[in-house]
Amino acid sequence: MADETRESAPSAEADLDIFGKPPAKHRDWSHRRREPRGLALAWTVYLMLATIVALVPMVLSGQLSGDVYRPSARVMVVLVTVGLTVLWPVLRVSQAPQGARPVLDVVRDLGVLWLPAMVLLWPQSVLAGWPVRVVGAASVVLIVWGLVSGAGLMIWHRHSRGGFAGRLVLTTFCVGIAGVIPLVLATAGVLSLDAPASLPSAGWVWSPVTGVWEMLRERPWSGMPAAVSGAHWSVLRLQLLISGGVFFVSAIVCRGKPRGVDSPADRR
């Protein structure tokens, strides 16, 4: 017994927190890494930094009118979208996959991410003067692509062994939909940079970054700071249906706990 205690002590002490303390009742800190509290703190800091980065040019210009604020608010929402669709999955794949309860982990993460994002987005209806329909459309974009990222993350949690290949695939997927797809579409001439029309611009709505930008684009001819049409909502409903279906199927496939496999959080 004494030998077992001496052998287990180094492994427990090897995993220390930022204050240099080992876990009290667990072999390591895996039970805390899977919790959303650390993600909530990191997400709050990121939203604060995104707000500062977006608003600094407006503050430096000394002009606080709505016409100056709206472009800054648009950039801020884009940064929030990048955080939700790229930084969150990349953060999770940098950790060990949690194969025991991937659906619960992803659902909790999405709750932690969506709530502060909506709290930041919806006041823009007053601050930026965007109509409620426009803010609602931008909110749906965040929900749609959050579900897509969450579905990919669930599959990675369940089926990946934590190797480099699995991390690379999911990271490439997230970076691709947020950044590579818009670049390819722009190069092909599909992502038109002309003045926005009443109908959804082809190519803009098939990436989270350009999608949220499309919903918040200036449309002066509408008589409002921004406007979305019934065609925009038709596309959003289709995307919400598809992403919701993908998320649901992924949750069914990844539900439960694989036999003989325990996550690090389950090993005491």
PyMOL commands that set and color helices and strands:
alter all, ss='L'
color gray80, all
select helices_A, chain A and resi 2-14+30-33+37-61+66-93+102-121+124-127+132-159+164-188+204-206+208-216+220-222+230-254+264-266
alter helices_A, ss='H'
color red, helices_A
deselect
rebuild
show_as cartoon
